[in-house]
Amino acid sequence: MNKEPLSRLNPGYWLKIFNLVLTLFLTPLLIVGCAVLSREALSPHVSKKVAILPFYNISGYRDAGKVVANIFVTEMFKTDRFNVEETGNIVQFMIQERMDTIGEIEIERLKILGKRLGVDAVMTGTVEEFAEAGGAYSVPTVAITARMIDSNTGKLIWSGQNKRKGDDYIVVLDLGEVRSLTALTQKVVREMIDTIK
């Protein structure tokens, strides 16, 4: 039995090289593809399901309470730390329960909301200042007070207050100044969310 050595001209040589290359490149892809982790597996802690009510608005700026609540929804969702209840479900609950007070909720209604929507906590608060640059304000200004309440016990879990002006973020020579009211509100809300443990 005389075995013919593999040479580059031999088709068997190229077949073995092809199989080797295929094995070396596809095996890691298959391993990585089979190791898909869920969002919960990647997170070191369990997500809290939170309902964010419209904030009470004393700023004088129309719909500031709804704007701030919506920014809280978006920014909390982005953190992957919270599972945020859909705003439409909260509005529907408020209509069914004939809730006309915004910014506050009685403990009994809080518990009903928690059970009906399956939320662990409810966030509510007040928009104290919400002003674009111009008029009495040279830069946009936002002041928010918020609190998170456990929907099972009615106990306060967290509370925070933050007031910022657009020029609070200046690093040097007007670099970093926030000129947009929306961008400033996002920064203020992110700073508040970062303090929630």
C-alpha positions as CSV (number, residue, x, y, z in Angstrom):
1,M,0.0,0.0,0.0
2,N,1.7,3.0,-1.3
3,K,0.1,6.2,0.0
4,E,0.5,9.1,-2.2
5,P,1.7,12.2,-0.2
6,L,-0.7,15.1,-0.2
7,S,0.5,17.8,-2.5
8,R,-1.0,21.1,-3.5
9,L,-2.1,19.7,-6.8
10,N,-4.1,16.9,-5.1
11,P,-7.8,17.7,-4.7
12,G,-7.8,15.9,-1.3
13,Y,-5.3,18.4,0.0
14,W,-7.6,21.3,-0.7
15,L,-10.6,19.5,0.8
16,K,-8.8,18.9,4.1
17,I,-7.6,22.6,4.2
18,F,-11.2,23.7,3.5
19,N,-12.6,21.5,6.3
20,L,-10.0,22.7,8.7
21,V,-10.7,26.4,8.0
22,L,-14.4,25.8,8.1
23,T,-14.1,24.1,11.5
24,L,-11.8,26.8,12.9
25,F,-14.1,29.7,12.0
26,L,-17.6,28.2,12.4
27,T,-17.1,26.5,15.8
28,P,-16.6,29.8,17.7
29,L,-19.6,31.3,15.9
30,L,-21.8,28.3,16.9
31,I,-20.6,28.5,20.5
32,V,-21.3,32.3,20.7
33,G,-24.6,31.9,18.9
34,C,-25.8,29.3,21.3
35,A,-24.8,31.4,24.3
36,V,-27.4,34.1,24.0
37,L,-28.2,35.6,27.4
38,S,-31.5,37.1,28.3
39,R,-31.7,40.7,29.6
40,E,-32.3,39.4,33.1
41,A,-29.2,37.1,33.0
42,L,-27.0,40.1,32.1
43,S,-28.3,42.3,34.8
44,P,-26.7,41.7,38.2
45,H,-30.0,42.6,40.0
46,V,-33.7,42.1,39.5
47,S,-35.5,44.8,37.6
48,K,-38.2,46.6,39.6
49,K,-41.5,47.2,37.7
50,V,-42.4,50.9,38.1
51,A,-45.5,52.9,37.2
52,I,-44.7,56.6,36.6
53,L,-47.7,58.9,37.2
54,P,-47.9,62.3,35.6
55,F,-46.1,64.8,37.8
56,Y,-47.9,67.7,39.5
57,N,-47.0,71.0,37.7
58,I,-46.5,74.2,39.6
59,S,-44.0,75.7,37.1
60,G,-46.5,77.5,34.9
61,Y,-45.2,75.8,31.8
62,R,-48.1,74.0,30.1
63,D,-47.9,70.2,30.3
64,A,-44.5,70.2,32.1
65,G,-45.7,67.4,34.4
66,K,-46.5,65.1,31.5
67,V,-43.2,66.0,29.7
68,V,-41.1,65.2,32.9
69,A,-43.0,62.0,33.5
70,N,-42.4,60.9,29.9
71,I,-38.7,61.7,30.2
72,F,-38.5,59.6,33.4
73,V,-40.2,56.7,31.5
74,T,-37.6,56.9,28.8
75,E,-34.5,57.4,31.0
76,M,-35.5,54.7,33.5
77,F,-36.1,52.2,30.6
78,K,-32.6,53.0,29.2
79,T,-30.9,52.0,32.4
80,D,-32.0,48.4,32.2
81,R,-32.6,48.6,36.0
82,F,-36.3,49.1,35.7
83,N,-39.2,47.6,33.9
84,V,-41.4,50.6,33.2
85,E,-45.2,50.2,32.9
86,E,-46.7,51.5,29.7
87,T,-48.1,55.1,30.2
88,G,-51.4,54.2,28.4
89,N,-52.1,51.5,31.1
90,I,-51.6,54.1,33.9
91,V,-53.8,56.6,32.2
92,Q,-56.5,54.0,31.8
93,F,-56.2,53.1,35.5
94,M,-56.5,56.7,36.5
95,I,-59.7,57.1,34.3
96,Q,-61.2,53.9,35.8
97,E,-60.4,55.0,39.3
98,R,-61.6,58.6,38.6
99,M,-58.3,60.0,39.8
100,D,-58.2,63.7,39.2
101,T,-55.3,64.5,41.5
102,I,-52.0,64.5,39.7
103,G,-48.7,64.2,41.7
104,E,-50.2,62.4,44.7
105,I,-52.0,59.1,45.2
106,E,-53.8,57.6,48.3
107,I,-52.2,54.4,49.7
108,E,-55.3,52.3,49.0
109,R,-55.3,53.4,45.3
110,L,-51.6,52.8,45.2
111,K,-52.1,49.2,46.4
112,I,-54.9,48.7,43.8
113,L,-52.7,50.1,41.1
114,G,-49.8,47.8,42.2
115,K,-52.0,44.7,42.1
116,R,-53.9,45.6,38.9
117,L,-50.8,46.5,36.8
118,G,-48.4,44.2,38.6
119,V,-46.0,47.0,39.6
120,D,-43.6,47.0,42.5
121,A,-43.4,50.7,42.9
122,V,-45.0,54.0,41.8
123,M,-43.2,57.2,41.0
124,T,-44.8,60.5,41.4
125,G,-43.5,64.1,41.9
126,T,-43.7,67.8,41.2
127,V,-42.2,70.0,38.5
128,E,-41.3,73.2,40.4
129,E,-39.5,75.1,37.6
130,F,-39.5,74.4,33.9
131,A,-38.4,77.4,31.8
132,E,-36.9,78.0,28.4
133,A,-34.1,80.5,28.0
134,G,-35.6,84.0,27.5
135,G,-37.6,86.5,29.5
136,A,-36.7,86.2,33.1
137,Y,-34.4,83.3,32.5
138,S,-31.1,83.7,30.6
139,V,-30.7,79.9,30.3
140,P,-33.2,77.0,30.6
141,T,-34.0,76.0,34.2
142,V,-35.5,72.8,35.6
143,A,-36.4,71.9,39.2
144,I,-38.0,68.5,39.9
145,T,-38.9,66.7,43.1
146,A,-39.8,63.0,42.8
147,R,-40.4,60.0,45.0
148,M,-40.8,56.3,44.6
149,I,-43.3,54.4,46.8
150,D,-43.6,50.7,47.3
151,S,-47.0,49.6,45.9
152,N,-47.4,46.8,48.4
153,T,-46.7,48.7,51.7
154,G,-47.1,52.3,50.7
155,K,-43.7,53.1,52.2
156,L,-41.3,55.6,50.7
157,I,-38.5,53.8,48.9
158,W,-36.6,56.8,47.4
159,S,-37.0,60.5,47.0
160,G,-34.9,63.1,45.3
161,Q,-34.8,66.7,44.3
162,N,-32.7,68.4,41.6
163,K,-32.6,71.9,40.3
164,R,-30.3,72.8,37.4
165,K,-29.7,75.6,35.0
166,G,-28.2,75.2,31.5
167,D,-25.0,77.0,32.5
168,D,-24.4,74.6,35.4
169,Y,-22.7,72.3,33.0
170,I,-20.2,74.8,31.6
171,V,-16.7,73.4,31.7
172,V,-14.8,76.4,30.2
173,L,-15.7,79.3,27.9
174,D,-19.4,78.2,27.5
175,L,-18.4,74.7,26.5
176,G,-20.9,72.3,27.9
177,E,-23.7,74.8,28.3
178,V,-27.1,73.2,27.8
179,R,-29.3,75.5,25.7
180,S,-32.3,73.1,25.2
181,L,-35.0,72.7,27.8
182,T,-35.5,69.0,26.8
183,A,-31.8,68.2,27.0
184,L,-31.5,69.9,30.4
185,T,-34.5,67.9,31.6
186,Q,-32.9,64.7,30.4
187,K,-29.7,65.5,32.3
188,V,-31.6,66.4,35.5
189,V,-33.7,63.2,35.3
190,R,-30.6,61.0,34.7
191,E,-28.9,62.5,37.7
192,M,-31.9,61.7,39.8
193,I,-32.2,58.1,38.5
194,D,-28.5,57.5,39.3
195,T,-29.3,58.1,43.0
196,I,-32.0,55.4,43.1
197,K,-30.6,52.3,44.8
